[in-house]
Each structure stands twice: as structure tokens, then as C-alpha cells.
Amino acid sequence: MAVQPFVRLSPFRTRSITDVRNWVMCEKFNGIRAALFRNELITRNGLKIDCPAWYISTLPDSSTVPIDGELFMGHDRFEDLLRIINRPKNYTHNIWHSIWFVAFDLQLPDVEFADRVKRLRALRVNGKSYFRVVEYVPVASIQHINEFLDQIVNRGGEGLVLRELHALYSDRRSSDAMKLKKMQRTMARVVNVSKTNLSGATIVTVEHDGSSGPVTSRVTLQRGLRIPKINDAVEVKHYGHTRANGTLKFATISL
């Protein structure tokens, strides 16, 4: 067995949930997706993550089945984590004491999700470990989903993930694995427009109100739209503010 392509999440649609008894939900962590397999952490692009051997030794045995999860450093710490992963030589191994491997699935293609989670929870570690299994909450109603989302957002989280208990492991987008975030809207003023980056998107710097005064955020302009001018007023869609400096999370402009 080798590491398989990861499950891809579809946008949440209420009509996809015909019986809430078949669904569970958990927090959507803002980290770096990775699979643990045979003492290696592998990214969604198939690259090996450079991390200390002692860190791997604290994680469960993964010699036969890849463990699907995410490296997580805490709310609003994604950029810090990304720098550590991309430039490991700039940091000492001690930095890994602040990183968790949060597991949420096993790559068993012919096993239903509910059984995969049971097997995931049965994994054992010895001594101090940086491994944790995500907590899945049974869905009671659509209202329960919205209430749970509010709880996550209020404590600084990104959103939630919903999984169908009878689904098999697959990398195709489908309605049995969905994500839900709480979108907000903010009016802002354009202060700079940068060159198109490697992904083909235009990055716009905007100024908006913060808790202690004006704050500037870098925002992605959706493709095909008119590039705004300096001092233009624009509506920015986002998913909350970072705790560190109040910048907008996952922000986009759709003029």
C-alpha cells in the first residue's frame, strides 16, 4: 500500500443531508495536510516533510496503513507553520514541540468511514506524543450544525467538516465529505495592487477598520474581474480576523 490522494471536501449543501443520523462533524483545522506512513510525513503533493526523528517516534505505528491528518500549530499560526515546513534549516528541532499531528481518517479504501474512525481511535502511542485524533460530534439537526460552527469560529477556528458515516475513502469530490465556513463581508479601501502571482491571481492590499484602528490586509481578486484602482471602495468577503494583528482570513474581492 502507498499513500493515496487525500479526500477532497465539497462545499456544504443542506440538501445533501437527508438523514442527520448518518453524519458527524468536527473542526476544520487551518494547518498543513499530511499523511503519516512508514515513519514519514507526506504532503498532498507527495513530498516528504523534513521533521526530526524523535517527533515521528512519538506518533502511532503507520507501517501498514497511511494515517490521514494535518500538522497544526494553533489558530492563526498557519503562516508560522508554513515557514517551518518550507525552511526547516532556519529552525531548531525544538520548534516541533509546538506542532501537533491531528488525525482524522485512515486511508482504507474499502472500509466505511465509521469503522475507519473506530480503528483510528484504537491507535496507541507510547509516552509523550504530539498525536491527537480529531473529535467527531454526531449531527442532531441542521440548526446543530450552525450552532457548532458558531462555537468553532468564536474560539478562533476556521470552520467545520461534515462526514457521512457510510462513505468509503475516495479522493473525488462528493457530498459525503463537506466543509462549511462562516463568510463575512467588510467594506475596505484599495491601497495597493500587486503584480499577478504564480497562481495567476492578482493580490490587492486594502485598508479596513480594526479593533484599534485601520488595518491593512492582502486580498485575492477573483480571476476575470476588473482590477480596482487605488482608493476604490471594495467589498471584501472573508472568514474572520487573525488574533495577532486583525488582518482578514481567506479574503477575496468580487467586484
VOBA-1610 file (N, C-alpha, C; in pm, whole numbers, padded with zeros to 5 digits, always signed):
BEGIN
Met+00083-00120+00000Met+00000+00000+00000Met+00087+00125+00000Ala+00042+00229-00071Ala+00112+00357-00075Ala+00015+00466-00031Val+00069+00585-00006Val-00017+00698+00029Val-00107+00731-00089Gln-00237+00740-00063Gln-00335+00768-00166Gln-00364+00918-00173Pro-00423+00964-00284Pro-00469+01103-00289Pro-00569+01129-00177Phe-00561+01246-00116Phe-00644+01277+00000Phe-00790+01300-00038Val-00878+01274+00060Val-01019+01309+00044Val-01030+01460+00020Arg-01110+01499-00079Arg-01130+01641-00109Arg-01271+01681-00065Leu-01280+01795+00001Leu-01406+01840+00058Leu-01486+01924-00040Ser-01616+01900-00045Ser-01707+01980-00126Ser-01771+02088-00040Pro-01816+02197-00100Pro-01889+02299-00023Pro-02016+02241+00037Phe-02051+02287+00156Phe-02168+02237+00227Phe-02297+02270+00152Arg-02385+02170+00141Arg-02519+02189+00085Arg-02618+02117+00177Thr-02716+02191+00225Thr-02814+02134+00318Thr-02884+02013+00259Arg-02915+02020+00130Arg-02991+01912+00066Arg-02914+01781+00060Ser-02783+01786+00081Ser-02703+01662+00079Ser-02725+01578+00204Ile-02779+01640+00310Ile-02802+01567+00435Ile-02949+01527+00442Thr-02977+01405+00402Thr-03115+01356+00403Thr-03152+01292+00536Asp-03052+01245+00611Asp-03076+01185+00742Asp-02959+01223+00832Val-02982+01311+00928Val-02872+01361+01012Val-02806+01251+01094Arg-02876+01140+01115Arg-02820+01030+01194Arg-02699+00967+01126Asn-02681+00993+00998Asn-02570+00935+00923Asn-02449+01028+00915Trp-02452+01137+00992Trp-02347+01237+00978Trp-02281+01271+01110Val-02150+01303+01101Val-02075+01357+01214Val-02000+01480+01164Met-01954+01562+01259Met-01883+01684+01220Met-01767+01710+01316Cys-01671+01789+01268Cys-01555+01824+01350Cys-01503+01959+01305Glu-01411+02014+01382Glu-01349+02140+01343Glu-01263+02120+01219Lys-01264+02220+01130Lys-01173+02222+01015Lys-01048+02299+01057Phe-00939+02229+01071Phe-00817+02290+01119Phe-00743+02362+01007Asn-00686+02475+01040Asn-00610+02553+00943Asn-00463+02518+00957Gly-00427+02403+00900Gly-00290+02355+00908Gly-00240+02308+00773Ile-00143+02216+00775Ile-00086+02161+00652Ile-00121+02014+00644Arg-00193+01978+00541Arg-00240+01841+00523Arg-00122+01748+00503Ala-00127+01633+00567Ala-00018+01536+00556Ala-00069+01397+00590Ala-00003+01297+00534Ala-00030+01158+00570Ala+00093+01102+00639Leu+00071+01029+00746Leu+00179+00960+00816Leu+00184+00816+00767Phe+00298+00776+00708Phe+00308+00641+00656Phe+00453+00597+00660Arg+00476+00484+00725Arg+00608+00423+00734Arg+00714+00524+00782Asn+00680+00591+00893Asn+00772+00683+00960Asn+00808+00806+00876Glu+00717+00843+00788Glu+00735+00965+00710Glu+00605+01044+00706Leu+00617+01177+00703Leu+00503+01264+00681Leu+00507+01311+00537Ile+00399+01282+00463Ile+00393+01309+00320Ile+00284+01413+00292Thr+00316+01515+00211Thr+00219+01619+00177Thr+00124+01570+00069Arg+00021+01652+00040Arg-00076+01616-00065Arg-00009+01611-00202Asn+00108+01674-00217Asn+00182+01670-00344Asn+00284+01557-00349Gly+00284+01473-00246Gly+00374+01359-00245Gly+00514+01389-00196Leu+00534+01506-00134Leu+00667+01545-00087Leu+00685+01504+00060Lys+00805+01463+00094Lys+00836+01427+00232Lys+00864+01553+00314Ile+00803+01563+00430Ile+00825+01676+00520Ile+00947+01648+00606Asp+01037+01744+00610Asp+01159+01731+00688Asp+01127+01761+00835Cys+01127+01657+00917Cys+01099+01675+01059Cys+01189+01580+01139Pro+01213+01610+01266Pro+01307+01528+01345Pro+01256+01387+01370Ala+01349+01294+01381Ala+01314+01154+01404Ala+01242+01137+01537Trp+01280+01215+01640Trp+01214+01200+01769Trp+01067+01235+01761Tyr+01031+01329+01671Tyr+00891+01367+01655Tyr+00811+01250+01597Ile+00865+01189+01493Ile+00799+01074+01431Ile+00783+00961+01531Ser+00881+00944+01619Ser+00877+00834+01716Ser+00765+00849+01818Thr+00710+00971+01833Thr+00600+00992+01927Thr+00465+00962+01864Leu+00462+00937+01733Leu+00337+00913+01661Leu+00308+00764+01653Pro+00183+00725+01624Pro+00148+00582+01619Pro+00216+00509+01505Asp+00215+00378+01514Asp+00269+00294+01408Asp+00186+00312+01281Ser+00257+00337+01171Ser+00188+00357+01042Ser+00251+00271+00934Ser+00300+00155+00974Ser+00374+00070+00882Ser+00286+00003+00778Thr+00156-00010+00806Thr+00067-00081+00712Thr-00041+00007+00650Val-00089+00108+00724Val-00198+00193+00674Val-00161+00340+00692Pro-00167+00421+00585Pro-00142+00565+00599Pro-00248+00631+00687Ile-00201+00719+00777Ile-00290+00794+00864Ile-00309+00933+00804Asp-00432+00969+00775Asp-00465+01096+00710Asp-00487+01202+00817Gly-00414+01311+00807Gly-00428+01414+00909Gly-00373+01548+00866Glu-00333+01626+00965Glu-00290+01763+00940Glu-00194+01807+01049Leu-00087+01872+01007Leu+00003+01936+01103Leu-00061+02067+01145Phe-00069+02090+01275Phe-00143+02205+01327Phe-00065+02268+01441Met-00053+02401+01434Met+00026+02474+01532Met-00062+02560+01623Gly-00189+02571+01588Gly-00280+02655+01665Gly-00353+02753+01575His-00460+02810+01624His-00535+02908+01547His-00448+03029+01514Asp-00459+03075+01391Asp-00385+03192+01343Asp-00234+03169+01336Arg-00192+03043+01329Arg-00048+03013+01322Arg-00011+02945+01191Phe-00099+02949+01091Phe-00072+02878+00966Phe+00055+02930+00898Glu+00070+03063+00890Glu+00187+03119+00822Glu+00316+03082+00895Asp+00312+03078+01028Asp+00429+03035+01105Asp+00464+02890+01071Leu+00362+02806+01067Leu+00383+02664+01035Leu+00438+02647+00895Leu+00384+02723+00801Leu+00428+02713+00662Leu+00575+02749+00649Arg+00621+02849+00721Arg+00762+02886+00717Arg+00850+02775+00772Ile+00804+02709+00877Ile+00882+02599+00936Ile+00895+02483+00839Ile+00784+02450+00771Ile+00785+02337+00678Ile+00867+02369+00554Asn+00857+02492+00504Asn+00928+02530+00381Asn+01076+02556+00403Arg+01113+02602+00523Arg+01253+02635+00551Arg+01298+02570+00682Pro+01302+02438+00686Pro+01333+02367+00813Pro+01471+02399+00868Lys+01567+02433+00782Lys+01703+02460+00828Lys+01713+02591+00905Asn+01608+02675+00895Asn+01609+02802+00967Asn+01564+02787+01113Tyr+01523+02666+01150Tyr+01466+02644+01284Tyr+01535+02526+01352Thr+01542+02530+01484Thr+01593+02414+01558Thr+01480+02312+01571His+01517+02190+01602His+01418+02083+01617His+01321+02109+01731Asn+01359+02195+01823Asn+01271+02224+01937Asn+01139+02286+01895Ile+01136+02349+01778Ile+01012+02414+01732Ile+00901+02311+01713Trp+00939+02183+01690Trp+00839+02079+01668Trp+00762+02043+01795His+00809+02090+01911His+00733+02068+02034His+00602+02146+02033Ser+00588+02242+01943Ser+00466+02323+01936Ser+00375+02282+01821Ile+00406+02170+01756Ile+00328+02124+01640Ile+00261+01991+01671Trp+00131+01983+01644Trp+00055+01859+01661Trp+00028+01795+01526Phe+00024+01661+01526Phe-00030+01591+01409Phe-00172+01548+01446Val-00269+01616+01386Val-00410+01590+01415Val-00464+01494+01310Ala-00505+01375+01352Ala-00550+01272+01259Ala-00703+01270+01249Phe-00754+01252+01127Phe-00900+01245+01113Phe-00948+01132+01024Asp-00857+01048+00974Asp-00904+00936+00890Asp-00789+00837+00870Leu-00825+00717+00823Leu-00728+00618+00779Leu-00753+00590+00631Gln-00647+00573+00555Gln-00662+00550+00411Gln-00689+00401+00384Leu-00811+00361+00417Leu-00858+00224+00392Leu-00972+00233+00291Pro-00947+00210+00163Pro-01044+00240+00058Pro-01172+00157+00061Asp-01170+00038+00120Asp-01288-00049+00118Asp-01358-00058+00253Val-01330+00038+00340Val-01389+00039+00475Val-01471+00166+00493Glu-01592+00152+00550Glu-01676+00268+00572Glu-01613+00364+00673Phe-01650+00490+00662Phe-01590+00593+00745Phe-01605+00564+00894Ala-01723+00523+00938Ala-01747+00497+01081Ala-01648+00394+01135Asp-01621+00288+01058Asp-01528+00185+01103Asp-01384+00236+01097Arg-01353+00319+00999Arg-01218+00376+00991Arg-01188+00461+01114Val-01288+00537+01160Val-01268+00621+01277Val-01247+00536+01402Lys-01321+00426+01414Lys-01301+00336+01528Lys-01159+00283+01531Arg-01108+00244+01415Arg-00971+00192+01408Arg-00871+00304+01438Leu-00902+00425+01394Leu-00814+00539+01419Leu-00804+00566+01569Arg-00916+00562+01638Arg-00918+00586+01782Arg-00847+00476+01861Ala-00835+00359+01800Ala-00770+00246+01869Ala-00618+00251+01860Leu-00563+00342+01779Leu-00418+00352+01766Leu-00357+00393+01900Arg-00241+00339+01930Arg-00176+00365+02057Arg-00039+00431+02038Val-00003+00515+02134Val+00129+00577+02134Val+00194+00551+02270Asn+00326+00558+02274Asn+00400+00534+02398Asn+00461+00665+02448Gly+00436+00696+02574Gly+00494+00815+02633Gly+00432+00943+02580Lys+00507+01052+02590Lys+00459+01181+02543Lys+00445+01179+02392Ser+00333+01226+02342Ser+00307+01221+02199Ser+00250+01353+02150Tyr+00278+01382+02024Tyr+00223+01501+01958Tyr+00114+01458+01859Phe+00051+01346+01892Phe-00056+01290+01809Phe-00189+01306+01880Arg-00291+01349+01806Arg-00426+01354+01860Arg-00524+01322+01749Val-00634+01260+01788Val-00741+01227+01694Val-00849+01332+01707Val-00896+01382+01594Val-00999+01485+01596Val-01126+01431+01663Glu-01198+01519+01730Glu-01322+01479+01796Glu-01440+01497+01700Tyr-01503+01387+01666Tyr-01622+01392+01579Tyr-01748+01400+01665Val-01838+01491+01628Val-01962+01513+01702Val-02080+01467+01616Pro-02167+01379+01667Pro-02285+01339+01588Pro-02375+01460+01559Val-02424+01468+01437Val-02512+01579+01398Val-02653+01550+01445Ala-02713+01647+01515Ala-02850+01631+01565Ala-02952+01697+01474Ser-02912+01805+01406Ser-03003+01879+01320Ser-02923+01981+01239Ile-02986+02043+01142Ile-02920+02149+01066Ile-02888+02266+01158Gln-02977+02295+01251Gln-02952+02402+01348Gln-02829+02370+01432His-02812+02243+01467His-02696+02199+01543His-02567+02228+01467Ile-02568+02208+01335Ile-02451+02236+01252Ile-02413+02383+01262Asn-02513+02471+01250Asn-02486+02615+01256Asn-02438+02658+01395Glu-02493+02598+01499Glu-02450+02630+01635Glu-02306+02585+01659Phe-02273+02466+01609Phe-02138+02414+01624Phe-02038+02501+01547Leu-02078+02548+01429Leu-01994+02637+01351Leu-01966+02766+01429Asp-02068+02822+01491Asp-02050+02944+01571Asp-01951+02922+01684Gln-01959+02805+01750Gln-01866+02774+01859Gln-01721+02772+01809Ile-01700+02710+01694Ile-01565+02700+01639Ile-01511+02837+01602Val-01592+02915+01533Val-01549+03048+01489Val-01521+03138+01610Asn-01603+03128+01713Asn-01587+03213+01831Asn-01457+03185+01907Arg-01404+03063+01893Arg-01277+03033+01960Arg-01157+03045+01865Gly-01182+03106+01748Gly-01074+03134+01656Gly-01055+03034+01545Gly-01145+02935+01533Gly-01133+02833+01430Gly-01176+02880+01293Glu-01148+02798+01193Glu-01175+02833+01054Glu-01314+02793+01009Gly-01360+02678+01051Gly-01489+02626+01004Gly-01504+02483+01049Leu-01593+02410+00982Leu-01614+02270+01021Leu-01618+02178+00900Val-01603+02050+00927Val-01607+01944+00826Val-01719+01848+00863Leu-01796+01804+00764Leu-01902+01706+00784Leu-01868+01580+00706Arg-01882+01464+00772Arg-01852+01336+00707Arg-01971+01241+00721Glu-01998+01167+00613Glu-02106+01070+00610Glu-02052+00936+00658Leu-02121+00874+00754Leu-02067+00758+00825Leu-02046+00635+00736His-02119+00623+00628His-02111+00504+00544His-02021+00523+00422Ala-01959+00639+00410Ala-01879+00669+00291Ala-01748+00592+00290Leu-01705+00551+00171Leu-01576+00488+00152Leu-01471+00596+00127Tyr-01345+00561+00147Tyr-01237+00658+00127Tyr-01218+00682-00023Ser-01229+00807-00065Ser-01214+00841-00206Ser-01164+00983-00219Asp-01082+01008-00323Asp-01030+01143-00345Asp-01119+01227-00435Arg-01228+01171-00484Arg-01318+01251-00569Arg-01407+01338-00481Arg-01438+01456-00531Arg-01528+01545-00457Arg-01669+01487-00461Ser-01732+01479-00344Ser-01868+01428-00338Ser-01938+01488-00219Ser-02067+01459-00208Ser-02147+01518-00100Ser-02131+01443+00032Asp-02045+01340+00038Asp-02028+01268+00165Asp-01911+01322+00248Ala-01845+01427+00199Ala-01739+01495+00275Ala-01747+01643+00238Met-01795+01725+00333Met-01822+01866+00302Met-01757+01958+00405Lys-01735+02081+00363Lys-01678+02183+00453Lys-01774+02301+00460Leu-01771+02368+00575Leu-01859+02483+00597Leu-01782+02589+00675Lys-01777+02709+00618Lys-01715+02823+00684Lys-01819+02934+00698Lys-01791+03028+00785Lys-01883+03139+00809Lys-01828+03263+00740Met-01886+03297+00626Met-01837+03410+00549Met-01888+03542+00606Gln-01801+03642+00606Gln-01836+03776+00648Gln-01803+03874+00536Arg-01858+03992+00544Arg-01832+04096+00443Arg-01786+04223+00512Thr-01686+04289+00452Thr-01631+04412+00506Thr-01603+04509+00392Met-01636+04637+00412Met-01600+04739+00314Met-01457+04785+00343Ala-01380+04805+00235Ala-01240+04841+00250Ala-01198+04936+00138Arg-01082+04998+00155Arg-01027+05091+00056Arg-00899+05032-00002Val-00887+05034-00134Val-00768+04979-00201Val-00650+05074-00181Val-00538+05018-00133Val-00418+05100-00114Val-00303+05054-00202Asn-00314+04933-00259Asn-00208+04886-00349Asn-00258+04766-00430Val-00210+04754-00552Val-00239+04638-00637Val-00106+04581-00684Ser-00081+04455-00650Ser+00048+04395-00685Ser+00040+04323-00817Lys+00157+04278-00865Lys+00162+04202-00988Lys+00098+04065-00967Thr+00055+04004-01075Thr-00005+03872-01068Thr+00098+03772-01015Asn+00055+03690-00918Asn+00148+03592-00862Asn+00150+03465-00947Leu+00223+03365-00900Leu+00244+03244-00980Leu+00116+03168-01008Ser+00016+03181-00921Ser-00109+03107-00941Ser-00202+03177-01039Gly-00165+03295-01085Gly-00249+03367-01179Gly-00347+03462-01114Ala-00338+03481-00984Ala-00430+03569-00913Ala-00364+03705-00889Thr-00447+03809-00882Thr-00399+03943-00851Thr-00419+03969-00703Ile-00315+04019-00637Ile-00321+04046-00495Ile-00343+04196-00473Val-00447+04227-00397Val-00483+04365-00369Val-00465+04390-00219Thr-00397+04498-00185Thr-00383+04537-00044Thr-00492+04640-00013Val-00569+04612+00092Val-00680+04700+00127Val-00665+04747+00272Glu-00725+04861+00300Glu-00729+04913+00437Glu-00872+04905+00487His-00889+04854+00609His-01022+04836+00665His-01018+04865+00814Asp-01134+04873+00876Asp-01141+04902+01019Asp-01097+04781+01101Gly-01022+04809+01206Gly-00983+04707+01301Gly-01028+04747+01440Ser-01003+04662+01538Ser-01050+04690+01674Ser-00978+04810+01735Ser-00855+04839+01687Ser-00778+04950+01743Ser-00738+05053+01638Gly-00809+05053+01525Gly-00777+05147+01418Gly-00766+05077+01284Pro-00723+05152+01180Pro-00712+05093+01046Pro-00612+04978+01040Val-00646+04876+00960Val-00561+04759+00940Val-00551+04734+00790Thr-00435+04690+00743Thr-00420+04654+00602Thr-00413+04503+00587Ser-00479+04451+00484Ser-00481+04307+00457Ser-00454+04284+00309Arg-00391+04172+00280Arg-00370+04130+00140Arg-00487+04041+00099Val-00548+04076-00014Val-00672+04010-00057Val-00655+03960-00200Thr-00713+03843-00229Thr-00708+03788-00364Thr-00826+03840-00446Leu-00797+03888-00566Leu-00902+03930-00659Leu-00941+03811-00745Gln-01070+03779-00749Gln-01114+03666-00829Gln-01080+03688-00976Arg-01043+03581-01043Arg-00998+03590-01182Arg-01107+03643-01274Gly-01063+03718-01375Gly-01155+03769-01476Gly-01225+03897-01438Leu-01201+03947-01318Leu-01268+04068-01273Leu-01181+04192-01298Arg-01246+04306-01304Arg-01175+04432-01327Arg-01080+04460-01210Ile-00959+04498-01243Ile-00862+04531-01138Ile-00896+04668-01082Pro-00917+04680-00952Pro-00956+04808-00894Pro-00841+04909-00894Lys-00876+05034-00878Lys-00777+05141-00872Lys-00751+05180-00727Ile-00639+05246-00705Ile-00606+05295-00571Ile-00718+05386-00522Asn-00756+05369-00396Asn-00862+05445-00328Asn-01003+05400-00364Asp-01018+05300-00452Asp-01151+05245-00478Asp-01207+05181-00350Ala-01336+05195-00330Ala-01404+05124-00221Ala-01449+04987-00273Val-01415+04880-00202Val-01449+04745-00245Val-01510+04667-00130Glu-01593+04570-00164Glu-01648+04480-00064Glu-01562+04354-00060Val-01514+04320+00060Val-01426+04205+00077Val-01501+04094+00150Lys-01497+03974+00093Lys-01553+03857+00160Lys-01440+03787+00235His-01466+03751+00360His-01360+03690+00440His-01421+03599+00546Tyr-01333+03534+00622Tyr-01378+03438+00724Tyr-01319+03474+00860Gly-01335+03601+00896Gly-01291+03647+01027Gly-01155+03715+01022His-01103+03748+01142His-00978+03821+01156His-00877+03739+01235Thr-00750+03759+01203Thr-00645+03694+01282Thr-00635+03762+01418Arg-00602+03685+01519Arg-00590+03742+01652Arg-00464+03826+01666Ala-00361+03791+01593Ala-00232+03858+01609Ala-00237+04005+01568Asn-00292+04033+01449Asn-00289+04170+01401Asn-00419+04216+01335Gly-00523+04134+01338Gly-00653+04176+01288Gly-00669+04173+01138Thr-00575+04110+01066Thr-00591+04101+00921Thr-00701+04000+00885Leu-00752+04012+00762Leu-00864+03930+00720Leu-00818+03791+00680Lys-00895+03687+00716Lys-00863+03550+00682Lys-00929+03510+00550Phe-00851+03447+00462Phe-00903+03389+00337Phe-00992+03489+00264Ala-00939+03608+00245Ala-01019+03718+00190Ala-01015+03721+00038Thr-01129+03755-00022Thr-01139+03771-00168Thr-01223+03894-00199Ile-01200+03949-00318Ile-01280+04060-00369Ile-01354+04011-00491Ser-01484+04035-00494Ser-01565+04002-00611Ser-01643+04126-00648Leu-01586+04208-00738Leu-01644+04339-00772Leu-01777+04322-00844
//
